[in-house]
Amino acid sequence: MEKAIIGKKVGMTQVFDEAGKVIPVTVIQAGPCTVVQKKTEEKDGYTAVQLGFEEVPERKLSKPEVGHSKKSGKVLRILKEFKLDNAADLNVGDEITATVFAAGDRVDITGISKGKGYQGAIKRCGAHRLKETHGSGPVARHPGSLGSSTDPSRVFKGHIGAGQMGNEQVTVMNLDVIQVDEELGVIAVRGAVPGPKGGVVALRSSVKKLAEKKGPEGSGRVNPQKASARVNPQKASARNK
């Protein structure tokens, strides 16, 4: 079932699984989120819900924003819309908490990456640099020639070069939910999540579906031409069978 929630990135830590292996996790303060608006097929042409997160004083929002948010009974700063399977069953004012997800779920997380300012081609695009030996000149970290020949006589858009780095929307897909703490309202997700500490992130059910791997036993057929099917009678492992 499609599930979603808004939260804040707390930071990274590590937990241990049952086998004692370390799992790096990102801790997210998820919710509580309130349903602020409900989109219906009859009125809007599709079904979805708008969730609100982080209650703030009225003075911090404009009057239209306060009026829109107050329909849910709260003044909420962050609003995001999600197309959920159970959107028709939710009503304005309903609350969604971290328990909407459970350990073992897979989620896609969207956030705004850290802004790194104006950077050069090496840091921003991973370009190579010249050796600082005789003859390279003062251009060791320059991107090099970008121009093309008479046709097309221009540089194509998207070519590597210096410019603004970071501060853009990034989605990390198919992350594992390791733990959900109902009391604290936090979700621990395996791996890194975009954005700084305190950054707003949106969690939703992963769109990727994991295919079950079928081994050779499932087919019931063995190819005698494959090395895995051939047995060397000289080996002790074969004689002991």
Secondary structure, 3 states (H helix, E strand, C coil): CCCEEEEEEEEEEEEECCCCCEEEEEEEEECCEEEEEEECHHHHCCCEEEEEEEECCHHHCCHHHHHHHHHHCCCEEEEEEECCCCHHHCCCCCEECHHHCCCCCEEEEEEECCCCEEECHHHHHCCCCCCCCCCCCCCCCCCCCCCCCCCCCCCCCCCCCCEEECCCEEEEEEEEEEEEECCCCEEEEECCCCCCCCCEEEEEECCCCCCCCCCHHHHCCCCCCCCCCCCCCCCHHHHCC
